[in-house]
Amino acid sequence: MHTERNKRLAREWYELIGSARYEEAKAYVSEDFEFYPMIDNRLEGVDAFIELESSHMDPQPGFHFEILKIIGEGDLVAVHFVFDGWMPEDEDRFLGLKTTKKHSRHDVMTWLQFNEEGKICKKWAKYNMFFVLKQLGVPEILALDEQMNK
């Protein structure tokens, strides 16, 4: 097995994504790459992945990834990291939603599966989008949060 190689490649890949170097990051994934942002939601191909990821990260230029843990076993690598980003002062929308705040800091847990050639063939991601939208002050989310906490 190539566990140590896969852990190194996972770190390199996230360093590229964390620097918004998406085109370079594409070289780390296989042609049959699948991304599961939610349990039953499968995106096929690296371009679909980059489109979704960049839509979350690009509105917060200068965002930063801090990798907390990388654990590997066989062809699987788990990566736990923190995303920290600020929206520009003149921006008030995130994913098409009105925002009232500028800062988002949250953790993400991902699993990556590597093929024999050392390419990422599958990625599963877990994060709390409700928490992200709450941090960014989306009025509908703030109202829902208030209702849930009564």
Beta strands, then each sheet from edge to edge (+ up, - down):
strand 1: 29-38
strand 2: 41-44
strand 3: 64-73
strand 4: 76-86
strand 5: 93-94
strand 6: 97-98
strand 7: 103-114
strand 8: 120-126
sheet 1: 2+ 1- 8- 7+ 4- 3+
sheet 2: 5+ 6-
end
